[in-house]
């Protein structure tokens, strides 16, 4: 037996007269060994999609093509299985409609008419336009905008473009489109830190999944909850509509969208009324409970809470009793819970509820939110903040449509997009499209498929799939750091984000060593720069060999041990920091101030994830679209159909931002007055080439400046069976 040199493995070269069998090494690493004849090559990679699970994946390769994707059985969270989206990922890597060559626009913007050009021509065209927009005196750097998000979650390829665009003095991007509202509410109470280790979920005896459809968005949490259930735990689900997670729970609390704050305060009112809070924990490990108890809770009795939330008083009372009886109650809180006008307050109230129960005192108890905060890597060697010569203006991601159509001092004249499809995913979609249609805007899109954003590009560059690059991965669902080597050769003329950015930099005349580093070198520099106890035991060589390494976060401890990550070091029912910022010191529910025209727009629209898409990813796939019924639909309660239309009819949703046509699914899975449109569908795959984000506003959350995708009002009318 012999070993294939790792350098050849990283570059995706394979010896076709043999096959490589991966055998288990120490700590789940894989050892490459050669076996007879050209049968199957099995290589290890990491899923780069924007999902908390960050799965370790085994890819079966035959004849240079991926023929199968399997979950790594040795990864402590992946545990040998994958979600349905990635379990058949060979359909994505081998898709015949992939973009394989650089292209230049020859038709009108939006027509997707392009001609093939060489990479040298593409780099010359893009770099030349950057020079032109920036100007001879470099004064117009702010006319340049880099727009990206979680199309890849790998550190190197996600963030590398920041270095070049900082150097160019471009407008900075505030990436708040996902979780900022929920984050602000969480940190206001418990600070910056990971509350519950996902591997401790099995120790909980009462689990509340609140605003998180984990069966769709975090499937590897499900077996851990099932283990807790076998140990005797009950599972309650709080959600506005009956989704897959609701169907797997023991009880469902159907709450009106945006009223989660009131529900949590109502439960806490009952606990305080019946003397069921943990007085010892409150006294020893929290501050400000008396302020919340005396000034807010009296207004959230069971009847008042029921009128706000739609949750019956009997359900509220039972929920409180079940929580109080639990030894280690766990709240799994979803990021989507934060995407409404009261999003931060909702998460803040749930954290307060967990604190009043003393849930953090027991292993498996507390709030399970986001582990990403524990990956405190120093990314300066990659992002190069020192290259930014002056402070430039900042654009909130939710304001892309506004920036492209309204900004004039200076206007955005060069847009570079990778890892995102804003023509489908950004709010104020009509404004975004109008901006992308501007002839004086030069747009470059680095993409795998002809997305709606790519259709408006002046230059389209072919991007890789995750098995076709090497990268470093954190997780926001578990505590394992992973490095994936390149597992597949890149087809056609596909180049990685790093390749393209380095080529552009060199063409622009930058000669720093940064522009010659590979992924492994960036990982070395990042770990060398990182000085945090969580990385104390991370061995670089083992990491680069592909071993799955856990952060140095102690096991078998509850929550935040004896110190919360707040200014006081305690769980803060009352926050002095927020008071100084002009915000309420204690959490409260302030009603629904944004339904200003209830007669004109009587329905609440929420847009949770579709099971077979991931944000806007996978919408290119005929298989995924077919599993989502082939076209966009919206869930409408029978009372709202009211005999005007039937299941399967076409309806139109309208508000001040525009209109969208969808197929109606009449069902009691949603509440009266609440319309659910699962997505995100590409506009080009929709009936009238308009996506659901035509109807979403750029309004921000109460704290954190996050997006409010689940807080929009619409009118509804039937279009019949057309």
VOBA-811709 format. One record per residue (C-alpha): residue in three letters; x, y, z. Coordinates in steps of 0.001 Angstrom, whole numbers, plus 524288, in hexadecimal, padded with zeros to 5 digits. Example, Ala and Ser with C-alpha at 12.3 -4.5 7.8 and 13.67 -1.06 7.14 Angstrom:
2
Ala8300C7EE6C81E78;Ser835667FBDC81BE4;
//
This chain:
722
Unk800008000080000;Unk803F480E257FDE9;Unk7FE6281BAB7FFF6;Unk7FA89825A37F5CE;Unk80211832487F871;Unk7F96983C117FF6E;Unk7FD76846F37F615;Unk7F7A083F537EAD8;Unk7EB6183CC17F2C2;Unk7E9BD84B3C7F58F;Unk7EA9D84EBB7E74D;Unk7E055844B87E3B3;Unk7E92C83C347DB33;Unk7E61A82DBE7DB46;Unk7ED71821DC7D655;Unk7E31081B097CE4B;Unk7E95480D957CDCE;Unk7E71480C0D7DC51;Unk7DD1F80F937E683;Unk7DEEB815417F401;Unk7D85080EFB7FF92;Unk7D6E58178E80B6C;Unk7D8E581024817FD;Unk7D68A8155D82577;Unk7E1C981BCC82C7B;Unk7E2EC821D9839D8;Unk7D7EB82B2183DEC;Unk7D0088287C831B4;Unk7DA8182CBD8280D;Unk7DAF48256D81B30;Unk7E6D781E8A815CF;Unk7E85781D3280710;Unk7ECAC80FC280262;Unk7EDAE80A7E7F49D;Unk7E5C07FEB27F065;Unk7E4297F7537E3CD;Unk7DEE37FD617D75C;Unk7D6DA809627D493;Unk7CAAE8071E7DCD1;Unk7C71D811907E6B2;Unk7CE9B81C4C7ED8A;Unk7C961820AF7FAB5;Unk7CD9A82DE47FFB7;Unk7C9D78364780B3E;Unk7C46D8442180A84;Unk7BB9884D628121D;Unk7AE7E852F180DFF;Unk7AFD98618480B6E;Unk7A160864F580B3C;Unk79BC586EC5814DD;Unk7970B864DB81ED5;Unk79ABE8632D82D28;Unk79E3B854C982B6D;Unk7AAD6856BC82366;Unk7AAB68486381FDC;Unk7B6B38401981D92;Unk7B4868392781099;Unk7BA4682D7880977;Unk7B9F382F1E7FAAD;Unk7BA7A8233B7F1D7;Unk7C1588263C7E4FF;Unk7C1A481DC57D8EA;Unk7C81E821987CC31;Unk7CA7282F4F7D143;Unk7BC08831917D45C;Unk7B50C831787E162;Unk7ABD2825DB7E22B;Unk7A77D826DF7F04A;Unk7A78582F277FC8C;Unk7A6C78290580A14;Unk7A74182E2E817D2;Unk7B3D582B7381F26;Unk7B0548213782978;Unk7BBA8825948321D;Unk7B7AC833D283345;Unk7B126835A98409F;Unk7A5BA83D7383AF9;Unk7A4C18390982CC0;Unk7A40682AE08317A;Unk7A3BB824AF82409;Unk7980882B5281DBE;Unk7955283777815AE;Unk7896F83FC2812E9;Unk781C483CB88069A;Unk78772848977FFBD;Unk795AA84480800F8;Unk7937A835D88014E;Unk791F7836237F286;Unk79BB9841117EFF9;Unk7A1A8839F87E46D;Unk795FF83F487DCDF;Unk79B0284CEB7DFEC;Unk7A97084ACD7DD1D;Unk7A661843B17D05A;Unk79B6184CBA7CBF0;Unk79BC984F9B7BD72;Unk797A685DC47BF35;Unk7A342861C17C788;Unk7AAA186DF57C388;Unk7B7C4868D17BED4;Unk7BE3B874487B7CF;Unk7BF8F8830D7B991;Unk7B53D88A967B202;Unk7B2BF898A07ADCB;Unk7A55089E927ABFC;Unk7A0F38A0E079DED;Unk792548A2FF7A011;Unk78A028ABC27A884;Unk78BA68AAA67B726;Unk782F889FD97BC44;Unk782388989C7AF4B;Unk78D6588F6A7B2FC;Unk793B6890797A597;Unk7A25C88EAC7A6AB;Unk7AE1188AFD79E93;Unk7B958882AD7A32B;Unk7C643889877A5C8;Unk7D352885197AB0C;Unk7D767886B37B915;Unk7E1E08904C7B4F6;Unk7D7A3898887AE18;Unk7CEB0897CB7B9ED;Unk7D93589BE77C392;Unk7DD738A7017BAAB;Unk7CF6E8ABB37B8DC;Unk7CC0C8AB507C767;Unk7D8CC8B13F7CC22;Unk7D7EE8BBC37C1BA;Unk7CA4D8BF707C628;Unk7CEE08BFEA7D45D;Unk7D9A98C95E7D07B;Unk7D01E8D19D7C8BD;Unk7C5FD8D27A7D39A;Unk7D0138D5057DE18;Unk7D61C8E0027D633;Unk7E3F68E4957D45E;Unk7E4568EAEC7E1D1;Unk7DD808DF0C7E816;Unk7D3138E8357ED86;Unk7C79C8E0297E8B6;Unk7CA668D3B57F025;Unk7BD2F8D4CF7F6D5;Unk7B6B78D3317E986;Unk7BB028C4F77EA9E;Unk7B30A8BB1D7F26E;Unk7B6238AD097F5FB;Unk7A9878A5A87F8EE;Unk7AA83897E27FE61;Unk7A51888F0D808BD;Unk7A42C8809080C3E;Unk7A4A887A017FEED;Unk7B0B1873B180495;Unk7B32A872E581325;Unk7C18C86FC781162;Unk7C9CF87A598178C;Unk7D39D87C5780C88;Unk7CA9787C9D800D7;Unk7BFC1883EE807D3;Unk7C80A88F1480D27;Unk7D3E88902980437;Unk7CDED89A937FB6E;Unk7CD338A409806E6;Unk7DBED8A60D80674;Unk7DC128AAD27F868;Unk7D0178B3657F9DA;Unk7D5428B98380666;Unk7E16D8BCF27FEE4;Unk7D92C8C3307F44F;Unk7D20A8CBAB7FE62;Unk7C4EB8C5B27FAED;Unk7B8258C7F780217;Unk7B7D28BE8680D8F;Unk7AD078B47080F10;Unk7A5DD8B24F81BDC;Unk7A1908A42581B0C;Unk7956B8A51582353;Unk78BB289E3C81A89;Unk78AAF891C882288;Unk78C87891778313A;Unk78F8089EFB836A8;Unk782418A0CB83D28;Unk78287893A784412;Unk790CA895A2847D9;Unk78DFD8A2C084E16;Unk7832889D148566B;Unk78B608917D85A97;Unk7977D8993285E45;Unk78F7F8A354865B9;Unk78C0B898E586FC5;Unk7972188EFA87001;Unk7A1FF8959286866;Unk7AB418901485E48;Unk7AC208818286062;Unk7A6678745685CEE;Unk79BF1870488667B;Unk799C4861BD8649B;Unk7A2CC8581085E07;Unk79AE88511085393;Unk7A0908443085856;Unk79A44846AB865AA;Unk78C7E8477B8602A;Unk78A188396186409;Unk78AFC83DA687256;Unk77F5E846C18714D;Unk77259841FA87694;Unk7699184C388703C;Unk76CBA851FC862F2;Unk7662785DCF85CE3;Unk7694C85FFF84E8B;Unk765A686E4B84D03;Unk764EA8744083F6B;Unk76E1D86A3683961;Unk769DF8603982F3E;Unk775598576383277;Unk7703B84C2882A30;Unk77339854FB81E9A;Unk77E2F85DDE82347;Unk785F7855F182D5B;Unk782D7847BF82B16;Unk78E7084272832D8;Unk78887847D483F42;Unk77CC983EE583D7B;Unk78373832008418D;Unk788D8838A484DB6;Unk77B2F83D1785162;Unk7763682F6084E93;Unk7802B82A2485850;Unk77B38833B98628F;Unk76D6782F6985F8C;Unk771278212386193;Unk776B88257886EA1;Unk7696482B0D87227;Unk769A1838F886CF5;Unk75DB983F8E86717;Unk75EFF8480C85AEB;Unk756938541A85919;Unk7572885C6C84CD6;Unk753BB86ADF84C5C;Unk7512C86F4183E72;Unk746E1876CD836B1;Unk7447886BD682CEC;Unk7448085D0282C7D;Unk751768592D82663;Unk7596E84CB2826EF;Unk75ED184FB68346D;Unk7514085237839E4;Unk74D17844E6834E7;Unk7580B83E2983C53;Unk755588451584939;Unk74CD48409B8548B;Unk7458F84D8C855AA;Unk744108596284CEE;Unk7429D86755851C0;Unk73D9086ECD845F9;Unk7414187CEF84844;Unk73DFE888B983FFD;Unk74A0C88D71838A1;Unk751AA897F483F9D;Unk74B63895B684CEE;Unk7559988C5D8527E;Unk759F7896E885C04;Unk74C7289790861E7;Unk74B71888C486299;Unk7584488767869FC;Unk754648925B87348;Unk7471E88C0B87547;Unk74D5E87F05878EC;Unk7568F886288821E;Unk74AEA88D238883D;Unk744CB87FF188B93;Unk7519A87ABD89119;Unk75317886AC899D3;Unk744C38868989DC4;Unk745B0878568A20F;Unk75319879D28A865;Unk7594F8707589E9D;Unk7654C8786189B0A;Unk772B78745B8A012;Unk774FA87E808AAC1;Unk7826A879688AE5E;Unk7876387A3A8A063;Unk7815D887A289E75;Unk787AF88CC98AADD;Unk79528887218A841;Unk79702887EC8999F;Unk78E47892B48941E;Unk78BD98A14789529;Unk77F8F8A95D89375;Unk774F989F1E89507;Unk76D3B8A7C689E40;Unk76C708B271893E4;Unk766BA8A906889ED;Unk75DB68A2F08940A;Unk758608AFCD89916;Unk757748B83188CCD;Unk754538AEBC881BF;Unk74EF08A19F8862D;Unk7426E8A6E188C67;Unk73D958AA9F87EB3;Unk73F0089CC387956;Unk7352C894AD880B4;Unk72FA5888A1879D1;Unk723C688F9F87436;Unk72B8D89B4E86F68;Unk735EB892678698B;Unk72BC688A06862CA;Unk725A3895ED85C64;Unk732D889A1E85702;Unk7388C88D04852FA;Unk72C9B884D984FAC;Unk7317E87A45858EE;Unk7264B875498619C;Unk727CB877CD8701E;Unk727248693A87311;Unk7329D866C9869EA;Unk73A27871EC87014;Unk737DD86CCD87DD0;Unk73B8B85EEF879EC;Unk747CC8638C872F5;Unk74C4586AD587F23;Unk7497385F27887D9;Unk7510D855DE87F19;Unk75CB685EFE87ECF;Unk75C93860AD88D91;Unk75C2E851F788FB8;Unk7681D84F9F8873B;Unk7759584DC288D1B;Unk77CFE8527F880F3;Unk773E1859B18779C;Unk779F185CE986A78;Unk775AF86781860E5;Unk77A3986592852F2;Unk778D48733C84D31;Unk778C68758583E90;Unk77F7E880AC83794;Unk7730A882F082FC6;Unk76C40886B683C68;Unk774298933B83BED;Unk76FAA8974882E59;Unk7645089FBA83266;Unk762D88AD2C83836;Unk7630F8A781845F8;Unk76D4989D3484297;Unk777968A12D84C65;Unk76D7A8A2A38572F;Unk7681A8951985455;Unk7754088E7085603;Unk7783E8970A861AE;Unk76B8B8931286857;Unk76E378849286630;Unk77BC5885F986C28;Unk7758688CD3877C0;Unk76BC9881B487912;Unk776E9877C78794E;Unk77DC1880018838B;Unk771E3880C988C69;Unk770BA871FD88BB8;Unk77F068706D88F7D;Unk780488680888357;Unk78EBB86B28881BA;Unk792038648288E92;Unk7905E856DA888F6;Unk7974A84FB287E0D;Unk78E968502187207;Unk786E885BC38770C;Unk78696869C08721D;Unk785DD86FA286480;Unk78BA1868CA858AE;Unk78DDC8738084ED0;Unk79A6A874F6846CF;Unk7A7E386F3184908;Unk7AE738780F83F1E;Unk7B26088198849C5;Unk7BBF5877A084F3E;Unk7C41D87765842C1;Unk7CBA38839C84652;Unk7D591882BB83B5C;Unk7DDD788E83837DE;Unk7DAFE8905982961;Unk7E3B189C42827B0;Unk7EDD6894C881F83;Unk7E2DC89185815FD;Unk7DA5589DBF8164E;Unk7E5A38A771817CE;Unk7DECB8B29781EE0;Unk7EBE98B9AE81ED6;Unk7EA878BB7781028;Unk7DF198C4B7811EF;Unk7E5718D21A810EF;Unk7D9B48D9FA8158F;Unk7CC7D8D77181B92;Unk7C2738D5E5810DB;Unk7B3B18D61B81111;Unk7AC418C9D0814C6;Unk7A0788C39A80E51;Unk796C48BB50815B6;Unk794248AEF380DA6;Unk785968B16080E5F;Unk787848BE6180759;Unk78D388B93F7FA9D;Unk781608BD617F2AA;Unk781998CADA7F8CE;Unk7903B8CC517F6B8;Unk78F9A8C84E7E873;Unk784478D15B7E53E;Unk7861A8DD0C7EE51;Unk794278DEC27F289;Unk79AC78E9D67EB3B;Unk7A6418EEA47F347;Unk7AC538E70B7ECE9;Unk7A3238DD3E7E64A;Unk7A6928CEE07E626;Unk7AC898CCAC7D8B7;Unk7B3928BF9D7DAA4;Unk7AD3A8B3E37E14C;Unk7B44F8A70B7E3EF;Unk7ABAF89BD27E88A;Unk7AFB588E7B7ED57;Unk7A946884E07F6B2;Unk79C3788BD27F595;Unk7909888D987EC9B;Unk78B1F89AD97F0B3;Unk7818489BB17E552;Unk77A60890B17EC5D;Unk77E258923B7FAA4;Unk77F0C8A0D67FD7F;Unk7732A8A88280220;Unk76CF08B2DD7F979;Unk76F398A9E17EDF5;Unk7696E8B3077E3CA;Unk773168BD7F7E810;Unk77E568B3CC7E742;Unk77A948AFDF7D97A;Unk7791A8BE147D55D;Unk786C88C0967DA6B;Unk78C728B4B27D399;Unk7864D8B9727C6E2;Unk78E258C6157C720;Unk796F78C71D7BB51;Unk7A0C48CF257C314;Unk7A24D8C4527CD2C;Unk7ACCD8BA4D7C9DD;Unk7A9788AD757D07C;Unk7B22B8A18C7D20A;Unk7AC13894E67D70E;Unk7B443889187DAF9;Unk7AA5B87E177DAC1;Unk7A7AE86FA87D81A;Unk79AA3871147D117;Unk7939287BAA7C995;Unk78CAC881B87D546;Unk783C888D7D7D452;Unk78F25896047D897;Unk79845890177CE79;Unk78E5B8932F7C3D5;Unk790FD8A1A67C638;Unk79FD58A0857C669;Unk7A93E8A6CB7BCED;Unk7B2FB89BF77BFC2;Unk7AFCE88E777C508;Unk7BACC886377CAB0;Unk7B9B7877747CCFE;Unk7BA1C873957DB5F;Unk7BCEE866727E1CC;Unk7B4C685D5B7EA2B;Unk7B9B085AF57F7F7;Unk7C06084DCE7F513;Unk7C86C854CC7EAB0;Unk7CFC485DB37F42F;Unk7D76B85CAF800C3;Unk7D2EA864E180C43;Unk7D1A18666E81AF1;Unk7C436864F982139;Unk7BE24868A382E0F;Unk7B04586546831DF;Unk7A56D86D0F83807;Unk79EEA860B383CF9;Unk7AA148591584342;Unk7B7EB85AF384861;Unk7C05A8543083E25;Unk7CA6F85AA883569;Unk7CD128542A82853;Unk7D603855E581CB0;Unk7D1A58500480FD2;Unk7DB4E84CEC80529;Unk7D72484DB77F70D;Unk7CFE28412F7F3C2;Unk7CBB6843417E59C;Unk7D25D849157D9BE;Unk7CC078557F7D4DD;Unk7C4F0853DA7C7FE;Unk7C6A985CD77BC70;Unk7CD83869727C020;Unk7C7CD86AB67CDBE;Unk7D01B8729C7D73D;Unk7CEB3874B77E5CC;Unk7CBC7881A57EC73;Unk7D9CF882547F12A;Unk7DF4C87FD47E38A;Unk7D71E88AB17DDA7;Unk7D9E6894C47E839;Unk7E87C8921D7E7CD;Unk7E8848932B7D8F5;Unk7E14C8A01F7D977;Unk7EAA48A5577E3B4;Unk7F67D8A1D87DBB6;Unk7F0B78A7F27CF83;Unk7EE448B44B7D76F;Unk7FCAC8B48C7DAE9;Unk7FC8C8AF887E8ED;Unk8088E8A7447EBBD;Unk806998A3617F9F8;Unk809538951C7FD8F;Unk7FAD88946480149;Unk7F7B5892FE7F2D2;Unk7FF6B886467F1EB;Unk7FAE787F257FE27;Unk7F2D6872C37FD12;Unk7E7FB86EA68065A;Unk7F0E5866DF80F4D;Unk7FA0F87271810EF;Unk7EEBC87B38814D1;Unk7EA758711C81EC9;Unk7F832870E282472;Unk7F87087FAA82585;Unk7EACA8808782B6B;Unk7EDD487689835F2;Unk7FAF987CDF838BD;Unk7F42888A0483A9B;Unk7E95F8847684333;Unk7EBA5885CC851B4;Unk7DFC287FED85845;Unk7DE62874BB861C3;Unk7D47586DE785911;Unk7DF7A86AFA84F64;Unk7E9CF8674D8594E;Unk7E9BC858E7855B4;Unk7E75D85A2084717;Unk7F28B8531884042;Unk7F5148593E832F1;Unk7FAB784D0C82CA9;Unk7EF52844A5830FB;Unk7E5D184EF082C59;Unk7EC0384FD481EDA;Unk7EBCE840FD81DDC;Unk7DD13841D881EA7;Unk7DAB983DA982CB1;Unk7CE8F842D683365;Unk7D31A84A7C83F56;Unk7CAB284F5784A73;Unk7CD1085CD384FFC;Unk7D2A785DAB85D91;Unk7C54C85F87863C7;Unk7C379856E286FCA;Unk7B9E384BAD86EAA;Unk7AF8A847CC87869;Unk7AD678553987DFC;Unk7A10185D0687E51;Unk79EFD869368766D;Unk7A85A8741E879BF;Unk7AE7986D6A88583;Unk7AEF6877D38901F;Unk7B04C883DF887AE;Unk7A7EA8897B87CD8;Unk7AE208917F8720F;Unk7A76C89E238762A;Unk7AD728AA7587C1C;Unk7A8DF8A60B8898A;Unk7ACE9897F2887AA;Unk79EF48941C88AE9;Unk792AA8917888341;Unk78CD089EEF88146;Unk77E288A07F8825E;Unk781828AEF4882B7;Unk78C1D8B467879E4;Unk793308C0F487D40;Unk799FF8C0468700F;Unk78D158C0F9868CF;Unk788618CC3287153;Unk794968D3EE86DE1;Unk791998D12385F90;Unk783E68D6B88612E;Unk77D178C9728615E;Unk774048C36A86B86;Unk77B7C8BDF38770F;Unk772168B27F87847;Unk76B918AB1686D51;Unk75D9B8AEB5869F4;Unk753A18ACCD85F34;Unk74F2B8B971858F6;Unk7445A8B4B585019;Unk743F78B4CA84152;Unk7474B8C29783CE3;Unk7499A8BFBE82E87;Unk73C428BB3F829FD;Unk738F28C92F8262F;Unk72ED68C5A381BC7;Unk727A78B9A38210D;Unk71C238BB71817E4;Unk724DE8BC2080BFA;Unk72ECC8B1AB81013;Unk727E68A8D7819C8;Unk7308589CAE818CE;Unk73D82899BC81F65;Unk7476C893798161E;Unk7526B88AC181B1A;Unk75CA18846581258;Unk76303878D38195A;Unk76C6E86F638128B;Unk767A28652780903;Unk76BB38575980C60;Unk772BD854987FF8E;Unk7795F861C27FDAD;Unk783948683B8062E;Unk7816E876D680566;Unk7818E878167F691;Unk78AA586C837F470;Unk78568860577ED96;Unk77AC1867DE7E678;Unk78247865207D9E4;Unk77F9E856927DBDD;Unk773D4850B87D504;Unk773A68462B7DF60;Unk7731784FED7EA8B;Unk768C0858287E3C9;Unk7608C84C107E12E;Unk76139848497EF8C;Unk75C498560C7F2A3;Unk75062853BC7E9C7;Unk756D4859957DDC2;Unk75316867C77E021;Unk75223871AB7EB32;Unk7466186FFB7F415;Unk740C3876DC7FFD4;Unk739648711680B48;Unk72C49877BF80DC5;Unk722A18747F81889;Unk7150486FE08140B;Unk70EB387B7581AE6;Unk716BF8849F8126D;Unk7135B87D25805FC;Unk7052687F0680A03;Unk6FFBF878657FDF1;Unk706338825C7F4E5;Unk71038878A07F010;Unk713BE86A657F16A;Unk71FEB862B17F44C;Unk728AE8638C7E842;Unk723698707B7E326;Unk72CA487B897DFEE;Unk72CA68870D7E944;Unk73355894317E960;Unk739C589A267F555;Unk73B6A8A8D97F50A;Unk740FE8B3A67FD75;Unk747498C0EC7FBAC;Unk7539F8BAA57F61F;Unk74D6F8B2A87EB2C;Unk745DB8A6517E841;Unk748C2897C97E705;Unk740C388C7F7E1B6;Unk740F787F397E862;Unk73929872AA7E8B4;Unk73036871B17F483;Unk730DD8666D7FE19;Unk724BC867B080686;Unk727DE861798139D;Unk725F8862CC8222C;Unk734B186149823C6;Unk735288700B824FF;Unk72D3B879B782CEE;Unk7224E8824A827D9;Unk7285488EF382335;Unk735CF888D88215F;Unk73AF488536813E6;Unk746E987C6E81327;Unk74F7B87C49806ED;Unk75A7C872798085B;Unk76665875C980038;Unk76EF887B777FB3A;Unk76B01879007ED07;Unk772B387FA47E258;Unk76A3E889E97DBA6;Unk76D86883BF7CE80;Unk76717877277D34A;Unk75AB887E337D775;Unk74E198802A7D005;Unk7500588E9E7CD23;Unk75ED788ED47CEE2;Unk75D3C895957DBF6;Unk7621F88FDF7E8B2;Unk75C1E890E67F61D;Unk765FE89B517FA2B;Unk75EF48A4F97F181;Unk7561C8A6227FD6F;Unk760648A7068082F;Unk764E28B41E80D58;Unk7720D8B92E811F3;Unk76C8A8BC0681F83;Unk7760C8B7E382A46;Unk7746C8B09383701;Unk772AB8B7198443B;Unk780EC8B481847BE;Unk78CA48B0B983F8D;Unk788428B63683283;Unk783F48A90682D44;Unk77A848A5D682251;Unk76BD08A42D82420;Unk7687889A14819C6;Unk75D78894A182257;Unk756E08A196824FA;Unk74FD78A66F818E4;Unk7418D8A93D815E2;Unk73A6B8A5E68095C;Unk72D3B8A5FC802CD;Unk728008999B7FC74;Unk71FB2897B17F069;Unk71C1A88BEA7E83D;Unk7201488A447DA0E;Unk7180887DF47D853;Unk71D5C8713C7D317;Unk72671877BC7C90F;
//
